[in-house]
Structure formats: C-alpha cells, structure tokens
Amino acid sequence: MKPALKILLLAEVVICFGPAFLILVMGFVVIPVAFQSLVNGHTAGVYLLAMLLGGCFGMAALISLMIKILELDSRTLSPRKILLFMSFGILALLGFLIMAGEGGVSWQLGIASLPLVASIHLIYMGRGYVFTKNC
C-alpha cells in the first residue's frame, strides 16, 4: 500500500472512531455507578458494562485489523477473533445508537454511526485476511 493511502486510511480511522473512542473512555468513569446499579438490583448497569466490554473488544479488533492492513506480514489476532471482536464492537455501537436515538434523529446520530460505516470499509479492505479458510 502506498504511503499516501496509508495516511488516508489512518485519517479515516481517527475521524470515524475518534468520537467513539472518547465515549468509550468516558464510559470507564461511570463503572462505579454501573456496579452500584447492579447492587441495587437495576439491570441498567449490566447494559453499560456489556457495552464497555464490547467497545474494548471492538477497539482491539480495530487495532489488530489496521495493523494487518497496513503491514501484511505482521502478527495480529486470528481472523476468527477479529470477526468475533468486531461483532462485539458493532453490537456495542448499536446499543449506544439505540440509547442515544431515543430522543429522536439528530446529527449526533450521524456522527455516532460513522464507526459502523468505517468498520464495514475496514473489513472489506482486510477481507483477504479476515475471510481466509484456514482460521
């Protein structure tokens, strides 16, 4: 891959996943609230913890897939783990979009859905590795 295309791909990832990464980091701040919610018998804490865990798995898959796309001979997660972790991340994003979309459609939902579009693009770019038969 040419250096200019690598820079454009990195820019795409930073622009599309930057807000999602910041939301994930802010989610770690409310972990004590989620545990307190669980202690009080509310299930909202389970959803928050599941979305945080899914987001962490998704970010791990994103980093691994980016490394594999940028350097073909690098060692990363197996294709099966990348697909599994990416699906966890996409489920976490969908959960966040459902929660955020309860107030109606707005431009913030468009920004929040950018990681979904970028995930599809990255899976397409890494399809030679991700969809190999010898997982």
C-alpha positions as CSV (number, residue, x, y, z in Angstrom):
1,M,0.0,0.0,0.0
2,K,1.3,3.4,-0.9
3,P,2.2,5.8,1.9
4,A,-0.4,8.3,0.9
5,L,-3.1,5.7,1.1
6,K,-1.9,4.6,4.5
7,I,-2.2,8.2,5.7
8,L,-5.7,8.5,4.3
9,L,-6.7,5.2,5.9
10,L,-5.3,6.4,9.3
11,A,-7.2,9.7,8.9
12,E,-10.4,7.8,8.2
13,V,-10.0,5.7,11.4
14,V,-9.2,8.7,13.5
15,I,-12.1,10.7,12.2
16,C,-14.6,7.9,12.3
17,F,-13.5,6.2,15.6
18,G,-12.3,9.2,17.5
19,P,-15.7,10.2,19.0
20,A,-16.5,6.5,19.8
21,F,-13.1,6.1,21.5
22,L,-13.8,9.2,23.6
23,I,-17.2,7.9,24.6
24,L,-15.6,4.6,25.5
25,V,-13.0,6.3,27.7
26,M,-15.8,8.4,29.4
27,G,-17.7,5.1,30.0
28,F,-14.9,3.9,32.2
29,V,-15.6,6.8,34.6
30,V,-19.2,5.5,35.2
31,I,-18.2,1.9,36.0
32,P,-18.7,2.5,39.8
33,V,-22.2,3.8,39.0
34,A,-22.9,0.7,37.0
35,F,-21.8,-1.6,39.9
36,Q,-23.9,0.5,42.3
37,S,-26.9,0.0,39.9
38,L,-26.2,-3.8,40.0
39,V,-26.1,-3.8,43.8
40,N,-29.4,-2.0,43.9
41,G,-31.0,-4.6,41.6
42,H,-31.3,-2.5,38.4
43,T,-30.3,-4.0,35.1
44,A,-29.1,-0.8,33.6
45,G,-25.6,-1.5,34.9
46,V,-25.4,-4.7,33.0
47,Y,-26.1,-2.9,29.7
48,L,-23.5,-0.3,30.4
49,L,-20.8,-2.9,31.4
50,A,-21.7,-5.0,28.3
51,M,-21.3,-2.0,26.0
52,L,-18.0,-1.1,27.6
53,L,-16.7,-4.6,27.3
54,G,-17.9,-4.8,23.7
55,G,-16.3,-1.5,22.9
56,C,-13.0,-2.7,24.3
57,F,-13.2,-5.8,22.2
58,G,-14.1,-3.8,19.1
59,M,-11.2,-1.4,19.6
60,A,-8.8,-4.4,20.0
61,A,-10.2,-5.8,16.7
62,L,-9.9,-2.4,15.0
63,I,-6.2,-2.0,16.0
64,S,-5.4,-5.6,15.0
65,L,-7.1,-5.2,11.6
66,M,-5.4,-1.9,11.0
67,I,-2.0,-3.3,11.7
68,K,-2.8,-6.2,9.4
69,I,-4.0,-3.9,6.6
70,L,-1.0,-1.6,6.9
71,E,1.6,-4.3,7.2
72,L,0.6,-7.6,5.6
73,D,3.3,-9.7,7.2
74,S,2.6,-8.6,10.8
75,R,1.3,-10.9,13.5
76,T,-2.1,-9.9,14.8
77,L,-5.2,-11.6,16.2
78,S,-6.5,-14.6,14.2
79,P,-9.2,-13.9,11.6
80,R,-11.8,-15.6,13.7
81,K,-11.0,-13.4,16.7
82,I,-11.0,-10.3,14.6
83,L,-14.5,-11.1,13.3
84,L,-15.8,-12.1,16.7
85,F,-14.3,-9.0,18.5
86,M,-15.5,-6.7,15.6
87,S,-19.0,-8.1,16.0
88,F,-18.9,-7.3,19.8
89,G,-17.8,-3.8,19.0
90,I,-20.6,-3.4,16.4
91,L,-23.2,-4.6,18.9
92,A,-21.9,-2.1,21.5
93,L,-22.2,0.6,18.9
94,L,-25.7,-0.4,18.0
95,G,-26.7,-0.4,21.7
96,F,-25.3,3.1,22.1
97,L,-27.1,4.2,19.0
98,I,-30.4,2.8,20.3
99,M,-29.9,4.5,23.6
100,A,-28.9,7.8,22.0
101,G,-31.6,7.7,19.4
102,E,-34.5,7.6,21.9
103,G,-34.6,11.4,21.8
104,G,-35.2,11.4,18.0
105,V,-33.0,11.6,15.0
106,S,-30.2,14.2,15.0
107,W,-26.9,15.0,13.5
108,Q,-25.2,13.4,16.6
109,L,-26.6,10.0,15.5
110,G,-24.9,10.5,12.1
111,I,-21.6,11.1,13.8
112,A,-22.2,8.2,16.1
113,S,-22.9,5.9,13.2
114,L,-19.6,6.7,11.4
115,P,-17.8,3.8,13.1
116,L,-20.3,1.3,11.6
117,V,-19.5,2.6,8.1
118,A,-15.8,2.6,8.8
119,S,-16.0,-1.0,10.2
120,I,-17.6,-2.2,7.0
121,H,-14.9,-0.5,5.0
122,L,-12.1,-1.9,7.1
123,I,-13.5,-5.4,6.9
124,Y,-13.7,-5.0,3.2
125,M,-10.1,-3.8,3.0
126,G,-8.9,-6.7,5.1
127,R,-11.2,-9.3,3.5
128,G,-8.2,-11.3,2.2
129,Y,-7.1,-12.0,5.8
130,V,-10.4,-11.9,7.7
131,F,-12.2,-14.4,5.4
132,T,-9.4,-16.9,5.0
133,K,-10.4,-20.5,5.1
134,N,-7.6,-21.6,7.4
135,C,-8.7,-19.8,10.6
